[in-house]
Amino acid sequence: MSSFKNVNSTGMTLLTGWQSMWQSLGASHTNDELFYRLVACYSEPHRKYHTMQHLRECLAHLERVRSFAERPSEVELALWFHDGIYDTYKSNNEERSAEWARDSAWAVGLSDEQAMRIYNHVVTTRHHVVPATQDAMIVVDIDLSVLGADTARFEEYEVQVREEYSWVPDIVYRRGRRKILQDFANRERIYCTEYFRIEYEARARENIARSLTRL
């Protein structure tokens, strides 16, 4: 288990941060077994992008924008669960991950309102609709932050996503990937919050445009 005690951006171990998050949410107890189950999920061998690297990057981004969130610990919990279930052969990963998050919140005594807000944050990472709340916007923008990463990280991400879908024939993958990226490029704004628009919008559009020329 010691290999999972990764240090996050605040200088605490992920486990310590996990425990603090639940305490701030008012949970009756913290479920460390659940922590290790999630870490095991993010460490599954078929994952190449949706890994602990991605989770750590999301949590690091949260530390930069935590003060903008209405309920930052709910945002944090949603980020922990948003890719908890990830199967490239399925199309309902977000819904299943959201249900897991909701049920886990209920299991430690969080209110229905808390559990459903967290559920909705996770579901919104399907990126099919504009988020309805500030906290959901933060979750979505953090999840999409890789689009605005520096060139080296974006290129690594592109390779990682292709590896996750290695079972998909190249012509099919390229067509589907082009549609996804073109949909982002066609948006008036890729990011919902002012912080992410200022920091990442321009670079995200450059990265997407460069990727589209190769597809």
N, C-alpha and C positions, 0 to 999 in steps of 0.2 A: 504493500500500500504506500510505502514511503515515496515511491516514484511519482505518485499523484500529488504530492504536497508542493505543487508549483506556486511560485510567488507571483502575486498579481501586482497591478500598477500601484497599489497603495503600500506595498512592502509587506503585507500580511500574506500568510499562506491562503490558498483558495479555501481550504477547510475552515480556517478562522473567519474569513469573510463570509462564507456560507452560514456559519453559526450566528454571526452578528446580524446578518440579513433576516433570518427567521426571528431572532429576538426583537428586532425593530418592528417586525410585522405583528408582534404580539402573539406569536405561536406558543402553544402550551409546552412544546418541547422542540428540540432540533433533531432531525432524523439524519444522523451521519451515514447510515446505511444507504439512504437515498442519494446522498452525495456521491458515494462510491459507485452506485448503480448508474448515475448520470455520467460520471467520468468514464466508466466502462463503455457506455453507449457512444460517447464522443471519440472513444479510442478503437471502435470497431474497425477491422482491417479493410472493409470495403469503402470506408470514408477516406477521402484525400483532401477535400476542402472543408467539409462540415465536421471538423475535428476540434481537439482541444486548442489548437492554434487559433481557429476562428473564435472559439468561446473566449479565450484570453484576450483577443483583440477587441471583442465586443465589451467585455468588462472594463478594459482600459479606456475605451471611448466613453463608457458611462461615467467614469470618474471625471472626465473633462466637462460633462454636461449635467452632472448630478444636480447641481443647484437649479437647473431649469425645470426639473421634474416636479410634479405635484406630489407624487408618492414614489420616491426613488427606489425604495425597497421592493415595491411591486414591479417596477421596471426591471430591477436586477433579477428578480425571480423569473420573470417572463424571458429574459435573456438566457438564463440557465436552461430553461425548458424548450426554447423555441426550435431547436433542432434535436431535441431529446430522442425522438424517433425519426430515423432517416433511412428510407428504402427507395432506391432509384427506380424500382419496379412499381412503386405505388404513387398515387396522386393525392393521398389524404394524410400525408405526414404531419402537416401543421395542425389539422383537426385532432389527430391522435395525440400529438404532443401537448396540445392545449387541454385535452381531457385529462391527461396525466398530471399536468400542472394544477388544474382545478381540483382534481381528486386528492392530490397531495396537500393542497392548501386546506381542504376540508378536514383531512386526516389529523391535522395538528390544531384544529379549532379556529381557523380563520373564518371570518364571516362570509355569508353568501355573496355580499357585495364585493369583498376583496377577491374571493375566488373567481367570480365572473369577470371582474376587471382583468385579472391576470389571464384568464382564458381568452378574452377578447384581444388582448395584446398579442398573444401567441398566434392566434388565428390570422390576425392582420398581416403577419409576415408572409402570407401568400402573395402579398403585393398586388392584389387584384382591385382593391378599392382604396380610396384616400382615407387615412385614419381619422377617426372622429374626435379624438381627444389629444391633448398635448402629450401625455405619457405614451400613448400609442404611436404618435408621430416620432417620438424619441426612439422607441424600440425599432420601428421600421427604418429610420435613418441610420441607426447604429448597424442594423443588419446589412444595409446597403453601402456601408462606409467603404468597403473594399473596391467599389466602383471608382471611388475617388482617391484610391491609394496611389503611392508613387509607382512609376513605371515598372520597376522590378517586382514589386508585390502584386501588381495587377497581372503581369505576365505569369507569375507563379500561380495565381488564382485561376487563370484561364486554363493552364495545364492541369491543375488539380481537378477542376470541374470536368474536363474531358476524361480524365482517368476514372472519375466516379461513374461516368457513362460509357465506359470502354466497350460495353456489350452492345451499344447502339451503332449501327453502320454509319460510316462517316458522312455519307450524303444526307442521311436522315438527321444526324446530329447537327450538321451545319445548317440545315434548314430550320430546325427548331431553335438553335442558338441564335441565329440571325433574327428570328421573330422576337425572341425575348429581348435582345439588345435593342432592336429597332423600336420596340414598344417603349423602352426607357428613353431612347433618343427623341421620340416623338412627344414626350411629355413637355408641358410648359416648364415644369420644374421637376427634377428628379428627387430632390430632397424637400421634406415638408417644413423643417425648422430653419430659422434664420442662421443659426450657428453652422449647420451642415451646408447650407447653400453658400455661405461665405467661404467656408474652408474647403469644400470638396466639389461643388457643382461644376466649375469650369474644368477641373482635371478629370472628373467623371466623364464629361462629354468628350474630352480629348481621347481618353482611354477607349470609350465605346466606339468612337468614330474609327480609331485605328484598328480595333478588333473587327469591325464590320467590313473593312476593306480586305480582310483576309478570308472572310467567309464566302 
